[in-house]
Amino acid sequence: MMALLYLLYAAATIIAFRGNRKLSLIIFTVAIVLSIFWFKYHVTDPINISL
Amino acid sequence: MTPSLARNINILGALGISSVLLGAYGFQFILWEFPCPLCLLIRMGMLGVAFGFLLNLKFGIRPSHYGVSIISAMFGGAVALRQVLLHIVPGTGSYGSPVFGMHLYTWAFVIFAAAVLIIGILLVFDRQFVNKETEEPALSGFAKFVFILVIVIALTNVVTAFLECGIGPCPDNPVQYELLK
């Protein structure tokens, strides 16, 4: 899954380099949204501090 | 601030982020400190910040491209902050070796916060922004090099993340490459 996320970031960068701004931004958006979901997946334990 | 100066600043920004990501690889392959899942997500935030700078170089300086960098920095900062708070209570340990007294996730938070501040300052200057959608400056040789460097770093992270984790979730405390064991 992590590799897939990196692949999306790489794809967005490559597509931007090739000149397709709109597609690169779409792929980047998908990548960042999935990254947020994956971050949420890894946030498992409560933090043992008093805020 | 002229568009040319702004482009040079964006090149430096992308280069700076690239050097941070290469430094992370130094820890991974020289010190053999494997990146944890949160560490890998922090690297993605860094790639996102660099991506915004690269968009400026390729398609002209636009506020939306700075927005891409800011959003990525906010994401990366949130992940870094999470990792800082996991270890902030005395006795909870830490992850990885410190650099000048702070661990990499703490440095990452500092870098993301600095990125937001610097981009905020850059956004103050209106003269750098392109007026027409057709104003796409050609990439200079050095800009092309930085672009390709970021692409290579992203692609190598695909390979190393796949070797470390496979297709499933990464282990919380990785000690080996799952696909090489």
gemmi code that builds the backbone of each chain (N, CA, C; Angstrom):
import gemmi

chains = {
    "A": [
        ("MET", (0.838, -1.220, 0.000), (0.000, 0.000, 0.000), (0.861, 1.253, 0.000)),
        ("MET", (1.895, 1.244, 0.851), (2.803, 2.403, 0.877), (3.450, 2.598, -0.487)),
        ("ALA", (3.858, 1.479, -1.086), (4.495, 1.557, -2.403), (3.532, 2.156, -3.421)),
        ("LEU", (2.258, 1.772, -3.318), (1.252, 2.312, -4.242), (1.125, 3.818, -4.073)),
        ("LEU", (1.136, 4.280, -2.818), (1.048, 5.720, -2.575), (2.246, 6.447, -3.177)),
        ("TYR", (3.439, 5.896, -2.986), (4.625, 6.499, -3.587), (4.523, 6.501, -5.106)),
        ("LEU", (3.945, 5.430, -5.647), (3.779, 5.344, -7.100), (2.867, 6.463, -7.607)),
        ("LEU", (1.833, 6.769, -6.832), (0.935, 7.853, -7.223), (1.663, 9.199, -7.212)),
        ("TYR", (2.485, 9.442, -6.174), (3.253, 10.691, -6.128), (4.232, 10.755, -7.295)),
        ("ALA", (4.875, 9.623, -7.581), (5.822, 9.583, -8.693), (5.090, 9.838, -10.008)),
        ("ALA", (3.916, 9.212, -10.161), (3.145, 9.378, -11.400), (2.725, 10.829, -11.579)),
        ("ALA", (2.278, 11.464, -10.498), (1.864, 12.868, -10.586), (3.037, 13.738, -11.027)),
        ("THR", (4.227, 13.457, -10.481), (5.404, 14.256, -10.819), (5.833, 14.018, -12.259)),
        ("ILE", (5.792, 12.756, -12.683), (6.186, 12.433, -14.069), (5.220, 13.070, -15.050)),
        ("ILE", (3.913, 12.973, -14.760), (2.910, 13.533, -15.661), (3.021, 15.054, -15.708)),
        ("ALA", (3.360, 15.676, -14.598), (3.600, 17.133, -14.605), (4.800, 17.456, -15.472)),
        ("PHE", (5.848, 16.653, -15.374), (7.052, 16.857, -16.193), (6.722, 16.738, -17.680)),
        ("ARG", (5.779, 15.834, -17.993), (5.402, 15.638, -19.397), (4.495, 16.747, -19.896)),
        ("GLY", (3.943, 17.564, -18.975), (3.196, 18.739, -19.406), (1.702, 18.708, -19.177)),
        ("ASN", (1.169, 17.668, -18.540), (-0.275, 17.568, -18.316), (-0.583, 18.006, -16.882)),
        ("ARG", (-0.857, 19.293, -16.724), (-1.038, 19.859, -15.382), (-2.276, 19.304, -14.697)),
        ("LYS", (-3.386, 19.250, -15.466), (-4.669, 18.859, -14.862), (-4.606, 17.424, -14.334)),
        ("LEU", (-4.099, 16.512, -15.164), (-4.023, 15.109, -14.758), (-3.083, 14.932, -13.566)),
        ("SER", (-1.983, 15.661, -13.581), (-1.023, 15.528, -12.461), (-1.655, 15.998, -11.154)),
        ("LEU", (-2.460, 17.049, -11.230), (-3.120, 17.543, -10.018), (-4.188, 16.565, -9.538)),
        ("ILE", (-4.882, 15.927, -10.488), (-5.890, 14.937, -10.100), (-5.222, 13.772, -9.380)),
        ("ILE", (-4.127, 13.277, -9.948), (-3.425, 12.146, -9.331), (-2.852, 12.538, -7.979)),
        ("PHE", (-2.312, 13.763, -7.891), (-1.791, 14.227, -6.600), (-2.901, 14.277, -5.552)),
        ("THR", (-4.081, 14.752, -5.962), (-5.218, 14.834, -5.029), (-5.592, 13.442, -4.525)),
        ("VAL", (-5.654, 12.487, -5.431), (-5.945, 11.108, -5.036), (-4.872, 10.615, -4.065)),
        ("ALA", (-3.624, 10.923, -4.374), (-2.510, 10.469, -3.526), (-2.601, 11.056, -2.129)),
        ("ILE", (-2.892, 12.332, -2.024), (-2.906, 12.967, -0.698), (-4.119, 12.500, 0.108)),
        ("VAL", (-5.245, 12.279, -0.571), (-6.441, 11.781, 0.133), (-6.179, 10.366, 0.658)),
        ("LEU", (-5.607, 9.513, -0.180), (-5.280, 8.152, 0.267), (-4.241, 8.175, 1.381)),
        ("SER", (-3.305, 9.123, 1.294), (-2.288, 9.249, 2.349), (-2.942, 9.587, 3.683)),
        ("ILE", (-3.950, 10.455, 3.640), (-4.657, 10.833, 4.871), (-5.371, 9.610, 5.447)),
        ("PHE", (-6.017, 8.836, 4.578), (-6.685, 7.624, 5.046), (-5.686, 6.628, 5.624)),
        ("TRP", (-4.520, 6.511, 4.992), (-3.518, 5.567, 5.473), (-2.912, 6.046, 6.789)),
        ("PHE", (-2.788, 7.354, 6.950), (-2.334, 7.935, 8.209), (-3.331, 7.579, 9.316)),
        ("LYS", (-4.617, 7.748, 8.989), (-5.644, 7.429, 9.973), (-5.573, 5.946, 10.370)),
        ("TYR", (-5.284, 5.089, 9.411), (-5.159, 3.653, 9.679), (-4.043, 3.390, 10.683)),
        ("HIS", (-2.954, 4.144, 10.563), (-1.787, 3.884, 11.421), (-1.891, 4.580, 12.773)),
        ("VAL", (-2.846, 5.487, 12.918), (-3.030, 6.131, 14.214), (-3.913, 5.218, 15.049)),
        ("THR", (-3.296, 4.275, 15.750), (-4.064, 3.220, 16.411), (-4.213, 3.469, 17.899)),
        ("ASP", (-3.118, 3.879, 18.538), (-3.156, 3.989, 19.997), (-3.403, 5.427, 20.424)),
        ("PRO", (-4.131, 5.632, 21.537), (-4.252, 6.996, 22.064), (-2.907, 7.453, 22.634)),
        ("ILE", (-2.633, 8.716, 22.558), (-1.377, 9.242, 23.070), (-1.535, 9.492, 24.564)),
        ("ASN", (-0.572, 9.015, 25.327), (-0.684, 9.034, 26.774), (-0.183, 10.355, 27.352)),
        ("ILE", (-0.849, 11.439, 26.974), (-0.490, 12.736, 27.555), (-1.763, 13.478, 27.903)),
        ("SER", (-1.652, 14.442, 28.803), (-2.787, 15.297, 29.133), (-2.572, 16.638, 28.460)),
        ("LEU", (-3.485, 17.005, 27.592), (-3.322, 18.267, 26.854), (-4.079, 19.399, 27.525)),
    ],
    "B": [
        ("MET", (9.318, 40.971, -6.239), (9.983, 39.715, -6.610), (9.640, 39.380, -8.051)),
        ("THR", (10.617, 39.239, -8.868), (10.383, 38.929, -10.275), (10.068, 37.445, -10.427)),
        ("PRO", (9.389, 37.068, -11.508), (9.142, 35.643, -11.756), (10.433, 34.836, -11.807)),
        ("SER", (11.485, 35.429, -12.340), (12.764, 34.715, -12.425), (13.318, 34.407, -11.047)),
        ("LEU", (13.284, 35.389, -10.158), (13.764, 35.168, -8.786), (12.900, 34.120, -8.093)),
        ("ALA", (11.579, 34.232, -8.289), (10.668, 33.263, -7.672), (10.959, 31.857, -8.182)),
        ("ARG", (11.262, 31.727, -9.481), (11.586, 30.391, -10.035), (12.841, 29.844, -9.371)),
        ("ASN", (13.840, 30.704, -9.189), (15.075, 30.240, -8.541), (14.818, 29.798, -7.106)),
        ("ILE", (13.952, 30.522, -6.414), (13.608, 30.147, -5.042), (12.889, 28.805, -5.028)),
        ("ASN", (12.010, 28.587, -6.006), (11.313, 27.305, -6.092), (12.288, 26.168, -6.406)),
        ("ILE", (13.270, 26.437, -7.243), (14.288, 25.428, -7.534), (15.033, 25.071, -6.244)),
        ("LEU", (15.401, 26.100, -5.483), (16.110, 25.856, -4.219), (15.243, 25.076, -3.242)),
        ("GLY", (13.948, 25.417, -3.236), (13.035, 24.702, -2.347), (12.950, 23.227, -2.689)),
        ("ALA", (12.778, 22.932, -3.970), (12.696, 21.533, -4.404), (14.007, 20.813, -4.135)),
        ("LEU", (15.117, 21.512, -4.341), (16.435, 20.919, -4.079), (16.625, 20.650, -2.594)),
        ("GLY", (16.169, 21.582, -1.774), (16.269, 21.403, -0.320), (15.484, 20.195, 0.150)),
        ("ILE", (14.259, 20.060, -0.350), (13.426, 18.905, 0.017), (14.095, 17.619, -0.469)),
        ("SER", (14.655, 17.648, -1.666), (15.329, 16.467, -2.199), (16.497, 16.065, -1.311)),
        ("SER", (17.240, 17.048, -0.823), (18.391, 16.727, 0.028), (17.941, 16.117, 1.347)),
        ("VAL", (16.790, 16.570, 1.855), (16.238, 15.973, 3.082), (15.884, 14.506, 2.825)),
        ("LEU", (15.224, 14.247, 1.692), (14.832, 12.867, 1.376), (16.059, 11.989, 1.132)),
        ("LEU", (17.102, 12.561, 0.528), (18.328, 11.787, 0.340), (19.010, 11.526, 1.680)),
        ("GLY", (18.925, 12.488, 2.579), (19.454, 12.287, 3.929), (18.736, 11.149, 4.645)),
        ("ALA", (17.426, 11.072, 4.432), (16.657, 9.970, 5.022), (17.151, 8.626, 4.487)),
        ("TYR", (17.501, 8.599, 3.213), (18.054, 7.366, 2.649), (19.420, 7.051, 3.257)),
        ("GLY", (20.141, 8.099, 3.634), (21.415, 7.882, 4.321), (21.204, 7.126, 5.618)),
        ("PHE", (20.195, 7.531, 6.375), (19.867, 6.827, 7.611), (19.451, 5.388, 7.318)),
        ("GLN", (18.738, 5.209, 6.202), (18.193, 3.881, 5.901), (19.271, 2.918, 5.451)),
        ("PHE", (20.214, 3.399, 4.625), (21.165, 2.476, 4.026), (22.568, 2.547, 4.613)),
        ("ILE", (22.872, 3.590, 5.355), (24.193, 3.670, 5.992), (24.104, 3.272, 7.461)),
        ("LEU", (23.080, 3.808, 8.147), (22.884, 3.458, 9.553), (21.950, 2.265, 9.724)),
        ("TRP", (21.359, 1.794, 8.656), (20.411, 0.679, 8.662), (19.250, 0.921, 9.623)),
        ("GLU", (18.752, 2.143, 9.623), (17.564, 2.467, 10.415), (16.366, 2.482, 9.472)),
        ("PHE", (15.519, 1.486, 9.608), (14.391, 1.344, 8.695), (13.318, 2.381, 8.999)),
        ("PRO", (12.701, 2.948, 7.960), (11.620, 3.912, 8.198), (10.350, 3.214, 8.640)),
        ("CYS", (9.759, 3.745, 9.705), (8.485, 3.228, 10.195), (7.351, 3.738, 9.288)),
        ("PRO", (6.121, 3.248, 9.461), (5.009, 3.731, 8.613), (4.834, 5.244, 8.658)),
        ("LEU", (4.920, 5.824, 9.858), (4.774, 7.275, 9.938), (5.935, 7.980, 9.229)),
        ("CYS", (7.118, 7.402, 9.310), (8.280, 7.979, 8.618), (8.040, 7.995, 7.102)),
        ("LEU", (7.458, 6.896, 6.603), (7.177, 6.807, 5.170), (6.137, 7.845, 4.757)),
        ("LEU", (5.149, 8.064, 5.620), (4.137, 9.083, 5.318), (4.739, 10.483, 5.355)),
        ("ILE", (5.679, 10.714, 6.261), (6.374, 12.004, 6.306), (7.114, 12.248, 4.992)),
        ("ARG", (7.744, 11.191, 4.466), (8.455, 11.338, 3.182), (7.475, 11.722, 2.082)),
        ("MET", (6.256, 11.175, 2.145), (5.253, 11.540, 1.140), (4.890, 13.009, 1.249)),
        ("GLY", (4.770, 13.505, 2.470), (4.506, 14.922, 2.648), (5.606, 15.770, 2.028)),
        ("MET", (6.848, 15.331, 2.207), (7.986, 16.046, 1.622), (7.881, 16.052, 0.098)),
        ("LEU", (7.540, 14.894, -0.474), (7.392, 14.808, -1.933), (6.294, 15.751, -2.412)),
        ("GLY", (5.220, 15.848, -1.642), (4.135, 16.749, -2.002), (4.573, 18.206, -1.995)),
        ("VAL", (5.383, 18.595, -1.002), (5.890, 19.973, -0.942), (6.755, 20.255, -2.162)),
        ("ALA", (7.624, 19.311, -2.491), (8.483, 19.478, -3.673), (7.645, 19.528, -4.943)),
        ("PHE", (6.560, 18.733, -4.983), (5.683, 18.684, -6.154), (5.106, 20.065, -6.451)),
        ("GLY", (4.676, 20.780, -5.413), (4.148, 22.131, -5.611), (5.185, 23.060, -6.234)),
        ("PHE", (6.431, 22.982, -5.751), (7.509, 23.800, -6.316), (7.755, 23.441, -7.776)),
        ("LEU", (7.708, 22.138, -8.077), (7.944, 21.703, -9.452), (6.835, 22.176, -10.385)),
        ("LEU", (5.599, 22.203, -9.891), (4.494, 22.725, -10.701), (4.752, 24.189, -11.067)),
        ("ASN", (5.300, 24.946, -10.107), (5.633, 26.344, -10.382), (6.674, 26.449, -11.489)),
        ("LEU", (7.650, 25.549, -11.468), (8.724, 25.601, -12.468), (8.206, 25.236, -13.852)),
        ("LYS", (7.313, 24.254, -13.900), (6.855, 23.733, -15.185), (5.749, 24.593, -15.789)),
        ("PHE", (4.788, 25.008, -14.965), (3.588, 25.660, -15.493), (3.505, 27.140, -15.127)),
        ("GLY", (4.551, 27.682, -14.539), (4.519, 29.082, -14.135), (4.094, 29.216, -12.676)),
        ("ILE", (4.532, 30.293, -12.060), (4.259, 30.511, -10.631), (2.792, 30.837, -10.441)),
        ("ARG", (2.095, 30.032, -9.660), (0.671, 30.258, -9.386), (0.403, 30.026, -7.912)),
        ("PRO", (-0.536, 30.784, -7.338), (-0.891, 30.539, -5.930), (-1.368, 29.113, -5.685)),
        ("SER", (-2.049, 28.524, -6.668), (-2.571, 27.162, -6.488), (-1.426, 26.169, -6.295)),
        ("HIS", (-0.312, 26.401, -6.954), (0.824, 25.489, -6.797), (1.423, 25.626, -5.401)),
        ("TYR", (1.485, 26.863, -4.901), (1.920, 27.043, -3.508), (0.927, 26.359, -2.571)),
        ("GLY", (-0.348, 26.388, -2.935), (-1.367, 25.712, -2.130), (-1.116, 24.217, -2.040)),
        ("VAL", (-0.688, 23.628, -3.138), (-0.338, 22.193, -3.140), (0.770, 21.929, -2.120)),
        ("SER", (1.766, 22.785, -2.119), (2.881, 22.614, -1.168), (2.408, 22.797, 0.262)),
        ("ILE", (1.552, 23.779, 0.493), (1.074, 24.040, 1.863), (0.241, 22.866, 2.374)),
        ("ILE", (-0.653, 22.354, 1.527), (-1.485, 21.210, 1.928), (-0.596, 20.017, 2.255)),
        ("SER", (0.403, 19.768, 1.421), (1.327, 18.658, 1.690), (2.094, 18.883, 2.979)),
        ("ALA", (2.506, 20.127, 3.222), (3.240, 20.437, 4.461), (2.338, 20.265, 5.681)),
        ("MET", (1.062, 20.600, 5.543), (0.124, 20.407, 6.658), (-0.045, 18.917, 6.945)),
        ("PHE", (-0.154, 18.123, 5.880), (-0.280, 16.672, 6.062), (0.992, 16.110, 6.709)),
        ("GLY", (2.136, 16.444, 6.135), (3.393, 15.947, 6.679), (3.627, 16.427, 8.106)),
        ("GLY", (3.239, 17.671, 8.380), (3.387, 18.214, 9.725), (2.513, 17.481, 10.730)),
        ("ALA", (1.309, 17.108, 10.298), (0.405, 16.365, 11.187), (0.993, 14.997, 11.521)),
        ("VAL", (1.539, 14.332, 10.524), (2.142, 13.015, 10.759), (3.358, 13.149, 11.666)),
        ("ALA", (4.196, 14.155, 11.389), (5.395, 14.363, 12.207), (5.017, 14.691, 13.645)),
        ("LEU", (3.996, 15.531, 13.798), (3.561, 15.910, 15.147), (3.041, 14.695, 15.912)),
        ("ARG", (2.307, 13.831, 15.204), (1.823, 12.600, 15.816), (2.998, 11.785, 16.353)),
        ("GLN", (4.031, 11.683, 15.533), (5.182, 10.885, 15.941), (5.939, 11.538, 17.099)),
        ("VAL", (6.009, 12.865, 17.098), (6.642, 13.572, 18.221), (5.878, 13.283, 19.508)),
        ("LEU", (4.542, 13.392, 19.432), (3.726, 13.220, 20.636), (3.757, 11.780, 21.158)),
        ("LEU", (3.967, 10.812, 20.255), (4.068, 9.414, 20.694), (5.247, 9.208, 21.642)),
        ("HIS", (6.267, 10.040, 21.485), (7.497, 9.833, 22.252), (7.804, 10.980, 23.200)),
        ("ILE", (6.841, 11.888, 23.389), (7.151, 13.100, 24.138), (7.176, 12.865, 25.637)),
        ("VAL", (6.429, 11.863, 26.098), (6.418, 11.582, 27.533), (7.731, 10.909, 27.920)),
        ("PRO", (8.425, 11.399, 28.931), (9.689, 10.768, 29.331), (9.493, 9.282, 29.621)),
        ("GLY", (10.384, 8.464, 29.080), (10.293, 7.029, 29.297), (9.609, 6.273, 28.178)),
        ("THR", (9.001, 6.979, 27.232), (8.318, 6.279, 26.137), (9.265, 5.930, 25.010)),
        ("GLY", (10.535, 6.305, 25.155), (11.511, 5.949, 24.126), (11.442, 6.891, 22.940)),
        ("SER", (12.114, 6.481, 21.873), (12.142, 7.290, 20.664), (12.354, 6.367, 19.478)),
        ("TYR", (12.318, 6.945, 18.283), (12.545, 6.120, 17.082), (13.701, 6.709, 16.291)),
        ("GLY", (14.711, 5.922, 16.094), (15.833, 6.352, 15.280), (16.850, 7.173, 16.060)),
        ("SER", (17.923, 7.527, 15.389), (19.011, 8.275, 16.021), (18.746, 9.769, 15.930)),
        ("PRO", (19.113, 10.517, 16.966), (18.913, 11.973, 16.896), (19.994, 12.639, 16.060)),
        ("VAL", (19.651, 13.789, 15.507), (20.586, 14.628, 14.759), (20.605, 15.982, 15.456)),
        ("PHE", (21.758, 16.365, 15.961), (21.880, 17.600, 16.747), (20.807, 17.672, 17.829)),
        ("GLY", (20.574, 16.546, 18.470), (19.687, 16.523, 19.628), (18.215, 16.289, 19.336)),
        ("MET", (17.811, 16.306, 18.094), (16.393, 16.075, 17.767), (16.278, 14.907, 16.784)),
        ("HIS", (15.211, 14.144, 16.950), (14.991, 13.015, 16.045), (14.442, 13.498, 14.704)),
        ("LEU", (14.491, 12.603, 13.734), (14.144, 13.010, 12.368), (12.700, 13.478, 12.256)),
        ("TYR", (11.799, 12.854, 13.056), (10.406, 13.275, 12.957), (10.222, 14.683, 13.529)),
        ("THR", (11.027, 15.055, 14.508), (10.986, 16.413, 15.046), (11.539, 17.399, 14.022)),
        ("TRP", (12.657, 17.024, 13.402), (13.212, 17.870, 12.344), (12.219, 18.024, 11.204)),
        ("ALA", (11.502, 16.929, 10.883), (10.505, 16.983, 9.812), (9.431, 18.008, 10.138)),
        ("PHE", (8.972, 18.021, 11.390), (7.950, 18.998, 11.784), (8.490, 20.422, 11.625)),
        ("VAL", (9.755, 20.624, 12.028), (10.377, 21.948, 11.881), (10.429, 22.345, 10.404)),
        ("ILE", (10.809, 21.389, 9.554), (10.928, 21.671, 8.122), (9.565, 21.997, 7.521)),
        ("PHE", (8.539, 21.235, 7.895), (7.197, 21.504, 7.355), (6.697, 22.866, 7.832)),
        ("ALA", (6.936, 23.189, 9.091), (6.512, 24.491, 9.599), (7.256, 25.615, 8.885)),
        ("ALA", (8.554, 25.413, 8.653), (9.345, 26.417, 7.933), (8.844, 26.564, 6.498)),
        ("ALA", (8.465, 25.447, 5.878), (7.947, 25.488, 4.508), (6.677, 26.328, 4.439)),
        ("VAL", (5.777, 26.121, 5.397), (4.532, 26.899, 5.418), (4.848, 28.381, 5.597)),
        ("LEU", (5.795, 28.682, 6.485), (6.156, 30.092, 6.729), (6.765, 30.726, 5.481)),
        ("ILE", (7.698, 30.009, 4.868), (8.387, 30.555, 3.690), (7.422, 30.747, 2.531)),
        ("ILE", (6.542, 29.755, 2.323), (5.572, 29.871, 1.235), (4.611, 31.018, 1.525)),
        ("GLY", (4.244, 31.185, 2.779), (3.394, 32.318, 3.148), (4.052, 33.643, 2.804)),
        ("ILE", (5.338, 33.739, 3.080), (6.077, 34.960, 2.735), (6.138, 35.141, 1.217)),
        ("LEU", (6.375, 34.057, 0.495), (6.433, 34.138, -0.972), (5.106, 34.609, -1.561)),
        ("LEU", (4.006, 34.177, -0.941), (2.674, 34.528, -1.460), (2.368, 36.012, -1.344)),
        ("VAL", (3.143, 36.716, -0.520), (2.907, 38.154, -0.355), (3.241, 38.913, -1.638)),
        ("PHE", (4.176, 38.383, -2.418), (4.670, 39.106, -3.588), (3.876, 38.742, -4.834)),
        ("ASP", (3.075, 39.712, -5.351), (2.172, 39.436, -6.471), (2.880, 39.413, -7.820)),
        ("ARG", (4.021, 40.071, -7.923), (4.637, 40.262, -9.237), (5.127, 38.959, -9.856)),
        ("GLN", (5.291, 37.925, -9.015), (5.849, 36.672, -9.519), (4.824, 35.847, -10.291)),
        ("PHE", (3.527, 36.166, -10.122), (2.512, 35.255, -10.646), (2.273, 35.470, -12.135)),
        ("VAL", (2.009, 34.403, -12.845), (1.762, 34.487, -14.278), (0.408, 35.136, -14.513)),
        ("ASN", (0.319, 35.882, -15.596), (-0.933, 36.563, -15.899), (-1.815, 35.755, -16.830)),
        ("LYS", (-1.196, 34.999, -17.701), (-2.002, 34.236, -18.647), (-1.663, 32.763, -18.500)),
        ("GLU", (-2.611, 31.936, -18.848), (-2.398, 30.490, -18.754), (-1.362, 30.013, -19.765)),
        ("THR", (-1.107, 30.848, -20.779), (-0.143, 30.425, -21.793), (1.290, 30.711, -21.384)),
        ("GLU", (1.458, 31.429, -20.266), (2.808, 31.781, -19.852), (3.447, 30.627, -19.109)),
        ("GLU", (3.949, 29.667, -19.827), (4.656, 28.543, -19.227), (6.120, 28.640, -19.625)),
        ("PRO", (6.964, 29.089, -18.711), (8.376, 29.245, -19.078), (9.022, 27.897, -19.321)),
        ("ALA", (9.985, 27.884, -20.219), (10.708, 26.648, -20.470), (11.560, 26.308, -19.260)),
        ("LEU", (11.682, 25.010, -18.993), (12.508, 24.567, -17.869), (13.972, 24.778, -18.193)),
        ("SER", (14.679, 25.432, -17.271), (16.122, 25.561, -17.448), (16.770, 24.197, -17.226)),
        ("GLY", (18.034, 24.087, -17.597), (18.746, 22.819, -17.414), (18.769, 22.389, -15.964)),
        ("PHE", (19.037, 23.315, -15.050), (19.103, 22.972, -13.633), (17.721, 22.619, -13.094)),
        ("ALA", (16.684, 23.323, -13.582), (15.317, 22.997, -13.168), (14.948, 21.594, -13.621)),
        ("LYS", (15.372, 21.237, -14.829), (15.111, 19.878, -15.322), (15.816, 18.855, -14.433)),
        ("PHE", (17.030, 19.152, -14.041), (17.785, 18.244, -13.183), (17.055, 18.024, -11.856)),
        ("VAL", (16.561, 19.122, -11.256), (15.866, 19.011, -9.967), (14.570, 18.222, -10.143)),
        ("PHE", (13.856, 18.473, -11.247), (12.623, 17.752, -11.551), (12.897, 16.249, -11.613)),
        ("ILE", (13.918, 15.894, -12.380), (14.247, 14.470, -12.554), (14.733, 13.877, -11.233)),
        ("LEU", (15.451, 14.673, -10.443), (15.924, 14.185, -9.136), (14.738, 13.799, -8.253)),
        ("VAL", (13.722, 14.655, -8.207), (12.544, 14.358, -7.385), (11.834, 13.109, -7.911)),
        ("ILE", (11.743, 12.981, -9.236), (11.102, 11.797, -9.825), (11.876, 10.542, -9.440)),
        ("VAL", (13.195, 10.605, -9.527), (14.023, 9.439, -9.177), (13.846, 9.095, -7.697)),
        ("ILE", (13.828, 10.101, -6.837), (13.638, 9.851, -5.401), (12.272, 9.203, -5.153)),
        ("ALA", (11.234, 9.702, -5.817), (9.897, 9.118, -5.648), (9.889, 7.668, -6.118)),
        ("LEU", (10.501, 7.396, -7.255), (10.499, 6.035, -7.791), (11.326, 5.089, -6.918)),
        ("THR", (12.443, 5.556, -6.378), (13.234, 4.693, -5.501), (12.469, 4.417, -4.215)),
        ("ASN", (11.679, 5.381, -3.766), (10.841, 5.129, -2.591), (9.771, 4.088, -2.880)),
        ("VAL", (9.274, 4.035, -4.122), (8.334, 2.974, -4.504), (9.006, 1.618, -4.282)),
        ("VAL", (10.229, 1.504, -4.767), (10.937, 0.215, -4.694), (11.256, -0.139, -3.247)),
        ("THR", (11.837, 0.801, -2.501), (12.250, 0.477, -1.127), (11.047, 0.240, -0.223)),
        ("ALA", (9.956, 0.989, -0.439), (8.749, 0.752, 0.366), (8.166, -0.615, 0.055)),
        ("PHE", (8.209, -1.002, -1.211), (7.686, -2.308, -1.589), (8.548, -3.428, -1.009)),
        ("LEU", (9.858, -3.256, -1.033), (10.751, -4.261, -0.455), (10.569, -4.360, 1.050)),
        ("GLU", (10.300, -3.224, 1.695), (10.197, -3.201, 3.157), (8.853, -3.760, 3.633)),
        ("CYS", (7.779, -3.440, 2.889), (6.448, -3.755, 3.389), (5.676, -4.770, 2.550)),
        ("GLY", (6.072, -4.949, 1.318), (5.269, -5.779, 0.435), (4.000, -5.044, 0.047)),
        ("ILE", (2.898, -5.797, -0.135), (1.659, -5.159, -0.552), (0.744, -4.868, 0.629)),
        ("GLY", (1.083, -5.387, 1.797), (0.244, -5.164, 2.961), (0.718, -3.979, 3.776)),
        ("PRO", (0.155, -3.809, 4.990), (0.587, -2.711, 5.865), (2.033, -2.912, 6.313)),
        ("CYS", (2.722, -1.817, 6.522), (4.102, -1.898, 6.986), (4.115, -2.247, 8.470)),
        ("PRO", (5.118, -2.991, 8.923), (5.222, -3.254, 10.366), (5.507, -1.961, 11.124)),
        ("ASP", (4.966, -1.870, 12.341), (5.133, -0.648, 13.130), (6.591, -0.386, 13.478)),
        ("ASN", (7.329, -1.473, 13.693), (8.730, -1.348, 14.050), (9.563, -2.229, 13.105)),
        ("PRO", (9.808, -1.755, 11.895), (10.483, -2.608, 10.913), (11.943, -2.859, 11.261)),
        ("VAL", (12.370, -4.104, 11.051), (13.774, -4.465, 11.306), (14.406, -5.138, 10.098)),
        ("GLN", (13.621, -5.372, 9.061), (14.155, -6.010, 7.864), (13.252, -5.665, 6.687)),
        ("TYR", (13.765, -5.993, 5.495), (12.954, -5.865, 4.290), (12.144, -7.144, 4.153)),
        ("GLU", (10.814, -7.002, 4.240), (9.922, -8.151, 4.259), (10.092, -9.013, 3.008)),
        ("LEU", (10.327, -8.394, 1.879), (10.406, -9.157, 0.640), (11.789, -9.754, 0.409)),
        ("LEU", (12.753, -9.412, 1.273), (14.095, -9.947, 1.099), (14.456, -10.972, 2.178)),
        ("LYS", (13.494, -11.242, 3.095), (13.828, -12.174, 4.181), (13.685, -13.606, 3.728)),
    ],
}
model = gemmi.Model(1)
for chain_id, residues in chains.items():
    chain = gemmi.Chain(chain_id)
    for i, (resn, *xyz) in enumerate(residues, 1):
        res = gemmi.Residue()
        res.name, res.seqid = resn, gemmi.SeqId(i, " ")
        for name, pos in zip(("N", "CA", "C"), xyz):
            atom = gemmi.Atom()
            atom.name, atom.element = name, gemmi.Element(name[0])
            atom.pos, atom.b_iso = gemmi.Position(*pos), 0.0
            res.add_atom(atom)
        chain.add_residue(res)
    model.add_chain(chain)
structure = gemmi.Structure()
structure.add_model(model)
structure.setup_entities()
